[in-house]
């Protein structure tokens, strides 16, 4: 693991076989949030992802020997943030679909009192669309989790989100690695811990390289798996106590 002195904001970039898209993402992050520290969590990639990070000189590298999935990679990132004393962390995907220019608006919700801030794709910004079973599942998840969180959320499967220190402490101790755990279940965990969740609209871009993780067949299966993930989320025992507010 390679690391620099910590600042107040850590950008966590989970990456699995993203050697083609990472250079542009790291360059854009350096422009959009020049004062932030960037941590790429190489999630057991079999390509040159780790080498790209080392050569860039723009990011720290947490090099996982095995593929843990996005949830496992983010849990490692939150544990790093907690140990190094970061007060805020924001997740940006390595495929280039998240625009780093939107980080300021997502993190800005933390200044307004949110503990967890979601960059939502279906909140009046951009033209991202989902159809069929995938869209039905997203709508169902947003409907249920909005009631759990007591705030209207339109995109509970977005991975573009920021966390304050309380959320970092919670997610470092209890962040699910299962399917949809990093998005759906983590919001349920935050709500049950009493944290405040807010959202802001962001634009979703076409991935700059690589292969999309969702095929039409997988989209058709998405609905059933989403329902199962939600059931697990609302019935799962809490593994961490509510952290104290240090502000």
C-alpha positions, 0 to 999 in steps of 0.5 A: 500500500502506498500513501501520502499525508491525508487531507480533508477529502479522500476520493475512493476509486474502486477499480477492476480491470480499468487500465484503459479508463483510469488515466482519464479519470485520474486526470479529471480528478486532478483538475476537478478536486486538486486539493483532495487525496485520491485512493484507487482500490485495485480490486484484484485486477488481472490487467495493468490497473495497478501499474497505471496508478503507480505510473500516474503519480496522481493517486495512492494505491491499495492493491487487493490480491483478490477480487472482492467486488465493489462492496469489498473494495469500498469497505477497504477504502473506508477503513483506510479513510478511517485509519488515516483520519479523513473527515470526508470520502467520496466514491467515484467509479473508475469507468469514467461514468461519474463526472468529477466536476459533480463532486463539489455538489455531492460533497456540498450536501455534507455542508448542509447537514447530510451524513451521506450524499448521493449523486442521483441519476434520476433527479433532473440532471442528464439524460440517463435512462433505464428500461424494463425490469432494471427500471422497475427494480430501481423504482421499487428500491427507491420507493421502499428506501425513501420511506426507511430514510424518510426522504425522497430518493430517486436513485438508490443504486447510484455508486456516486456518493459522499460520506462524512466522518460519522458515515466513514466510521459506520461503513468502515465497520459495517459495509456489505460486500454482497450484490447491491450491498454497496448501494442499497444495503449501505443506505439501509444501514445508514438509515437504521444508524440514524444518519441523514441521507440526501441526494443531488442530481448528477449527469451520468456519462457513457463509460470511456473504455472497457465492458459494461457490467450489465448485459440485457440478460443480467438486467432481466435478473436484476429485479428479483435480485434487487428484491432479495437484496432489499429483504436482506438489508431490512432484516440484517442485524446491525454489526456496528453501534451508532457512532457519536457525532464528533462535530 
